[in-house]
Structure formats: C-alpha cells, structure tokens
Amino acid sequence: MANAGDTKMAFMEHLGELRVRIVRALYALLAGAAIALPFSQWVVDWLARPLTKLKYTLVFTAPAEALWVQLKVGLILGIFLAAPAILWQVWAFIAPGLHSHEKKYAVPFVVIGSLLFVGGGAFSLFVVTPFAIQFLLSYARPGLVPMITLQNYVDFLLKFTVAFGAVFELPLALTILARLGVVNARMLAKNRKYAVLGAFVAAALLTPTPDAFNQALMAGPLVLLYEVGIVCARIFGRKPAPAPAPAPSESA
C-alpha cells in the first residue's frame, strides 16, 4: 500500500511536469505571436471588411487603442500558429497514462487537433460572425446610428474565433478520454440531454453577447460536435477487457 509520502511525491512530480509543459507552450505562443505581429495590421483591415461592406466605419476613442488592438490580434494569431506545438505539449503530458501501443497516435493527435482548432476559428470568421454582425446591426434605424469602436469590434470577433477554435476540439477530447477509459460511447449517449444543456450553458459563457441568437450559433455546432465525439469514442475508444474464463471445476 502506497504511503502518504509516495502519494505526495507523485503529485509533486505531476505538478512539476505540468509546469514544464505550460512554460514550453508559452514559449511556443510567444514565438507564434512574434511571427504574426508584422501581419496584424493587414489582419485588422481584413477583419473590418464585413463592417465596411455594410457602410459602417470603425473608430477608436483612445490614442493607443489601435496599437493595442494590433498587438492583441498578433497574440491571437500566435495561438493559432503555435497550436501544433501547444498540442504537442498536451500530448506529452497525457502520454504517460497511455499504453505503449497508443503512444503512436502522437502525430495524428497534433495534426487533427490543429486542424480542428483552425477549422473552428475559420468557421467562426466565415460563417458565424458575419451572420451575428448583420443580425445585431439590423437594430440600427433613423435616430439610432451605430458608432462601433475598433476595440469592441475586434474583441467581439476574437472572442468568437478563439471560443469556436476551443469547442471544435471536443471530438478529439472525447476520443482521448475514451482511449484512457474515462468515458465510453454508451456513457456519452446516455448523458446526451445533459450535454445539450451544457452546450447552451457553455455558449452563454463563451459568447461575447448575451442574446439568444449568438448563443444558438455556438450551441448548435457544439451539440453536433458532441455527437461526432460519440461516434469517435465508439470507433477509437478502449475496448472493455474480456471477462476471465471460469476456472475448470475439479472432479471429486
């Protein structure tokens, strides 16, 4: 039986390993941000296109606002550029809990996870936020003219983009948990109604606006991703160990 000292030592080792992985992920993030910063001004102009097409003009109300927005855009771009390195650190942290034959999935985990993260961000920018912006600005009318600041507008887009990138990792996360034996497809299917409720709660927390329209734009894909996760858990999840054969009875 393990004593308290061994348990504490194991916990401290895991904590130290987690710290190392977080620091390395931060280094990757800083490197990605350094690469992205020279392009941040062009990206800000590109992000403003859905608004300018509607004949609105962005303004900024503080001297340093435009600069800070460009730095923020560079940082978020850095997250997407560093996604493979960050996911590699995640894999390195969870790999000790896997069997030796399961560790060969490191490259697929990093590649698929990166594609899902980028795909979620692209889905937000090209599908979700254009509809959200058009819907929200439809409330403009004579005597009620929107004056949208650069910071508020870009924050709105970036929060959606990062949130969708994160939630698109759900099938991969469920697959990993199924491989570790934490969940299985039957358990996930049985708790589907709680997952739907959780999707709307998560959408309410992650979307930058409190309206039901934008929350539904996130909750809908999140429910679909949960269903994809169930299928992946059924295909790639850890198979239950076969029941031991009964011992042969000894004849008298």
Protein Blocks (a to p, Z undefined) as FASTA:
>chain_A
ZZfklmmmmmmmmmmmmmmmmmmmmmmmmmmmmmmmmmmmmmmmmmmmmmmmnopacddf
bfklmmmmmmmmmmmmmmmmmmmmmmmmmmmmmmmmpcfklmmmmmmmmmmmmmmmmmmm
mmmmmmmmmmmmmmmmmmgcehiacdddfklmmmmmmmmmmmmmmmmmmmmmmmmmmmno
macfklmmmmmmmmmmmmmmmmmmmpmbfbfklmmmmmmmmmmmmmmmmmmmmmmmccdd
ddddddddddZZ
